[in-house]
Amino acid sequence: MLVLQRYWNESVMIGDDIEVVIVRLNKNSVRLGFKAPANVSIHRKEVWEAIQREKAEKDKEAT
């Protein structure tokens, strides 16, 4: 895992076309902004995991 330190309004690039910006800092949380092409899906991890479970269930039903 790569760990970086960033400050408010600074960003990190992922590849050539995904930018993650530190939008707000609070005591216990960080608000992130994402700039990415429309064909890139961005989800919180818990949402992504739910999507993966649904896909696995549909695949299981199809077999």
C-alpha positions in Angstrom: 0.0 0.0 0.0 1.3 3.4 -0.9 0.7 6.0 1.8 0.9 9.7 1.0 0.5 12.9 3.0 -1.6 15.6 1.4 -3.0 18.8 2.7 -6.3 20.7 1.9 -6.8 21.4 -1.8 -3.9 19.2 -2.8 -4.4 16.2 -5.0 -3.1 12.8 -6.2 -3.1 11.5 -9.7 -4.0 7.9 -10.5 -2.8 7.1 -14.0 -3.1 10.0 -16.5 -6.7 10.9 -16.1 -7.9 10.3 -12.5 -7.4 13.0 -9.9 -8.3 12.7 -6.2 -8.5 16.1 -4.4 -8.6 16.8 -0.7 -11.7 18.9 -0.5 -12.3 19.2 3.3 -10.4 18.0 6.4 -12.2 17.5 9.7 -10.9 16.0 13.0 -11.9 12.5 12.1 -12.7 12.5 8.4 -11.5 13.6 5.0 -13.8 14.7 2.1 -12.4 13.7 -1.2 -13.3 14.9 -4.7 -12.7 12.7 -7.8 -12.1 13.9 -11.3 -12.3 11.0 -13.7 -13.7 10.1 -17.1 -17.4 9.2 -17.3 -16.6 5.6 -18.0 -14.7 5.1 -14.7 -17.0 4.0 -11.8 -16.2 5.3 -8.4 -17.8 3.8 -5.3 -17.2 3.8 -1.5 -15.7 0.3 -0.7 -18.8 -0.9 1.1 -20.9 0.0 -1.9 -18.5 -1.7 -4.3 -18.5 -4.9 -2.1 -22.3 -5.0 -2.2 -22.2 -4.7 -6.0 -19.7 -7.5 -6.2 -21.9 -9.7 -4.0 -24.9 -9.0 -6.2 -22.9 -9.9 -9.3 -21.7 -13.1 -7.7 -25.3 -14.1 -6.8 -26.5 -13.4 -10.4 -23.7 -15.4 -11.8 -24.5 -18.3 -9.4 -28.2 -18.1 -10.5 -27.2 -18.2 -14.2 -25.4 -21.5 -13.8 
